[in-house]
Amino acid sequence: MKRLALFVSGDGSNFRAIHQAVLDGVIDGVVGLVVTDKIECPAAAYAREHAIELYPYPVAGQTPASLVKALNDGAIDFLILAGYLKMVPVEVVRAYPRKILNIHPALLPDFGGPGFYGRRVHEAVLASGAEMSGATVHFVDAQYDHGPTVAQVTVPVEPEDTPATLAARVLEQEHRLYSQVVAALCRGAIDWEDGTPHLEPPLTLPNLYKTRDPL
């Protein structure tokens, strides 16, 4: 059973979905630590309600080395970013190669990088006129939204969409996608043979959306 550290900054809906998948036995793991830069955020409150250890970072007196030590002390196998808005220190990235996942609410490499988070992502998608959006799970490197992609799921952009309605549709798919990728990571089902990550077997997420009839 793998030990997970969840990194959160806000509501933590992906954290909650992953934790529920752990409780349901979908993910062969346990949430051993929650790292947060906002100790009073709803995700941190959820961790406290479920007796999951909290580690505030970054805060005064905490360094990247102390964060690595806390992860090591907790025997953490994998780091799962779930709405964490801070850059993961390079020291942590180096200490956990190919062991840190993030989910982004768009189809990377589009609409990613510094400043592209939350509502801003969906505003940019709508402003671009794109017909499709979605979610991307990728491994983390030393740049925002940049590491190798593991899996994506697409979501249609409807003519009447607002940032809020598009965000809700994407978030539903994030919850489905992320839990399945984390489950694959925990059971050793991500293959790096050619230097890029591949799910074995490939992940299949049935489309929830019917194609609209032609006018």
C-alpha positions as CSV (number, residue, x, y, z in Angstrom):
1,M,0.0,0.0,0.0
2,K,1.5,3.3,-1.1
3,R,1.5,6.4,1.1
4,L,0.4,9.7,-0.6
5,A,1.0,13.3,0.3
6,L,-1.7,15.6,-1.1
7,F,-0.8,19.2,-1.7
8,V,-3.8,21.7,-1.5
9,S,-4.6,25.4,-1.3
10,G,-8.3,25.7,-1.6
11,D,-11.6,23.8,-1.5
12,G,-9.8,20.5,-2.3
13,S,-12.4,18.8,-4.4
14,N,-9.8,16.6,-6.1
15,F,-8.3,15.8,-2.8
16,R,-11.7,14.7,-1.5
17,A,-12.3,12.6,-4.6
18,I,-9.0,10.9,-4.3
19,H,-9.5,10.3,-0.6
20,Q,-12.9,8.8,-1.3
21,A,-11.3,6.5,-3.9
22,V,-8.8,5.4,-1.2
23,L,-11.7,4.7,1.2
24,D,-13.6,2.8,-1.5
25,G,-10.5,0.6,-2.3
26,V,-10.1,2.0,-5.8
27,I,-6.7,3.4,-4.9
28,D,-4.4,1.0,-3.1
29,G,-2.9,3.6,-0.9
30,V,-3.4,5.9,2.1
31,V,-3.3,9.7,2.5
32,G,-0.5,10.0,5.0
33,L,0.1,13.8,4.8
34,V,-1.6,16.9,3.5
35,V,0.7,19.9,2.6
36,T,-0.9,23.3,2.4
37,D,0.1,26.9,2.1
38,K,-3.3,27.9,3.5
39,I,-3.9,26.2,6.8
40,E,-7.4,27.5,7.2
41,C,-8.6,26.5,3.7
42,P,-11.5,24.0,3.3
43,A,-9.2,21.3,2.2
44,A,-7.2,21.6,5.4
45,A,-10.4,21.5,7.4
46,Y,-11.3,18.3,5.6
47,A,-7.9,16.8,6.5
48,R,-8.4,17.7,10.1
49,E,-11.9,16.1,10.1
50,H,-10.4,12.9,8.9
51,A,-7.4,12.9,11.2
52,I,-4.9,13.3,8.4
53,E,-1.6,15.0,9.4
54,L,-1.2,18.6,8.1
55,Y,2.1,20.2,7.2
56,P,2.0,24.0,6.4
57,Y,4.3,25.0,3.6
58,P,5.6,27.5,2.7
59,V,5.5,29.3,6.1
60,A,8.1,31.1,8.1
61,G,10.7,28.7,9.4
62,Q,10.0,26.0,6.9
63,T,12.5,25.3,4.2
64,P,12.5,23.0,1.2
65,A,14.8,20.7,3.2
66,S,12.4,20.6,6.0
67,L,9.6,19.7,3.6
68,V,11.6,16.9,2.2
69,K,12.3,15.7,5.7
70,A,8.6,15.7,6.6
71,L,7.9,13.7,3.5
72,N,10.6,11.2,4.3
73,D,9.6,11.0,7.9
74,G,6.0,10.2,6.7
75,A,7.4,7.4,4.4
76,I,5.6,9.2,1.5
77,D,5.8,7.3,-1.8
78,F,4.0,9.8,-4.1
79,L,3.1,13.5,-4.1
80,I,-0.3,14.4,-5.5
81,L,-1.0,18.1,-6.3
82,A,-4.7,18.9,-5.9
83,G,-5.2,22.6,-6.4
84,Y,-1.8,23.6,-4.8
85,L,-1.0,27.1,-6.1
86,K,2.6,27.3,-5.0
87,M,5.6,26.1,-7.0
88,V,6.9,22.8,-5.7
89,P,10.5,23.5,-4.6
90,V,13.1,22.1,-7.0
91,E,14.7,20.2,-4.0
92,V,11.4,18.3,-3.6
93,V,11.2,17.6,-7.4
94,R,14.7,16.2,-7.3
95,A,14.0,14.1,-4.3
96,Y,10.8,12.5,-5.9
97,P,11.6,12.0,-9.6
98,R,8.7,10.6,-11.5
99,K,6.7,10.5,-8.3
100,I,4.8,13.9,-8.4
101,L,1.5,14.3,-10.2
102,N,-0.5,17.4,-10.9
103,I,-3.9,18.0,-12.6
104,H,-4.6,21.0,-14.8
105,P,-8.1,22.1,-15.9
106,A,-7.2,22.4,-19.6
107,L,-5.6,20.5,-22.4
108,L,-1.9,21.2,-21.9
109,P,0.3,22.5,-23.4
110,D,-2.5,25.1,-24.1
111,F,-3.7,27.4,-21.3
112,G,-1.0,26.4,-18.9
113,G,1.9,28.1,-17.1
114,P,2.3,31.0,-14.6
115,G,-1.0,32.8,-14.0
116,F,-3.2,30.0,-15.5
117,Y,-5.2,28.7,-12.6
118,G,-8.8,28.5,-11.5
119,R,-11.2,30.7,-13.3
120,R,-8.5,32.3,-15.4
121,V,-8.0,29.1,-17.3
122,H,-11.6,28.8,-18.3
123,E,-11.8,32.5,-19.2
124,A,-8.8,32.1,-21.5
125,V,-10.4,29.0,-23.2
126,L,-13.6,30.8,-23.9
127,A,-11.8,33.9,-25.2
128,S,-9.8,31.7,-27.6
129,G,-12.9,30.3,-29.2
130,A,-11.8,26.7,-28.6
131,E,-14.4,24.1,-29.2
132,M,-12.9,21.6,-26.7
133,S,-11.3,21.9,-23.3
134,G,-10.6,19.2,-20.7
135,A,-8.2,18.1,-18.0
136,T,-4.6,17.0,-18.1
137,V,-2.7,14.8,-15.5
138,H,1.0,15.2,-15.8
139,F,4.2,14.6,-13.9
140,V,5.7,17.6,-12.2
141,D,9.1,19.1,-13.1
142,A,10.7,22.5,-12.1
143,Q,8.3,24.5,-14.3
144,Y,4.6,25.3,-13.9
145,D,2.3,22.9,-15.9
146,H,5.2,21.5,-17.9
147,G,6.1,17.9,-17.0
148,P,5.3,14.8,-19.1
149,T,1.6,14.2,-19.7
150,V,0.1,11.0,-18.4
151,A,-3.5,11.3,-19.5
152,Q,-6.1,13.7,-20.7
153,V,-9.8,13.8,-21.0
154,T,-11.7,16.2,-23.3
155,V,-14.8,18.3,-22.5
156,P,-16.9,20.2,-25.1
157,V,-17.2,23.9,-25.0
158,E,-20.8,24.8,-25.4
159,P,-21.9,28.1,-27.1
160,E,-23.7,29.3,-24.0
161,D,-20.8,28.5,-21.6
162,T,-19.6,30.9,-19.0
163,P,-16.3,30.3,-17.1
164,A,-18.4,28.9,-14.2
165,T,-20.3,26.4,-16.3
166,L,-17.2,25.3,-18.2
167,A,-15.3,24.9,-14.9
168,A,-18.0,22.7,-13.5
169,R,-18.0,20.4,-16.5
170,V,-14.2,20.1,-16.5
171,L,-14.1,19.6,-12.7
172,E,-16.5,16.6,-13.0
173,Q,-14.0,15.0,-15.4
174,E,-11.0,15.9,-13.3
175,H,-12.5,13.8,-10.4
176,R,-12.9,10.8,-12.7
177,L,-9.5,11.1,-14.4
178,Y,-7.3,12.0,-11.5
179,S,-8.4,9.1,-9.2
180,Q,-7.9,6.6,-12.0
181,V,-4.4,7.9,-12.8
182,V,-3.4,7.9,-9.1
183,A,-4.7,4.3,-8.8
184,A,-2.5,3.3,-11.8
185,L,0.5,5.0,-10.2
186,C,0.0,3.2,-7.0
187,R,-0.3,-0.2,-8.6
188,G,2.8,0.4,-10.8
189,A,0.8,0.6,-14.1
190,I,2.7,3.6,-15.6
191,D,5.4,2.5,-18.0
192,W,8.5,4.7,-18.7
193,E,10.2,2.3,-21.0
194,D,10.7,4.9,-23.8
195,G,11.3,7.8,-21.4
196,T,7.7,9.0,-21.5
197,P,4.8,7.9,-19.3
198,H,2.2,5.5,-20.6
199,L,-0.6,3.9,-18.7
200,E,-0.7,0.1,-19.1
201,P,-3.3,-0.8,-20.0
202,P,-4.4,2.6,-21.5
203,L,-7.0,4.4,-19.5
204,T,-10.6,4.5,-20.9
205,L,-13.1,7.1,-19.7
206,P,-16.4,6.7,-21.4
207,N,-17.7,10.1,-22.8
208,L,-20.5,11.4,-20.6
209,Y,-21.6,13.9,-23.3
210,K,-23.9,13.2,-26.2
211,T,-22.9,14.7,-29.5
212,R,-25.4,17.4,-30.4
213,D,-27.7,16.7,-33.3
214,P,-26.8,18.8,-36.4
215,L,-29.0,21.7,-37.0
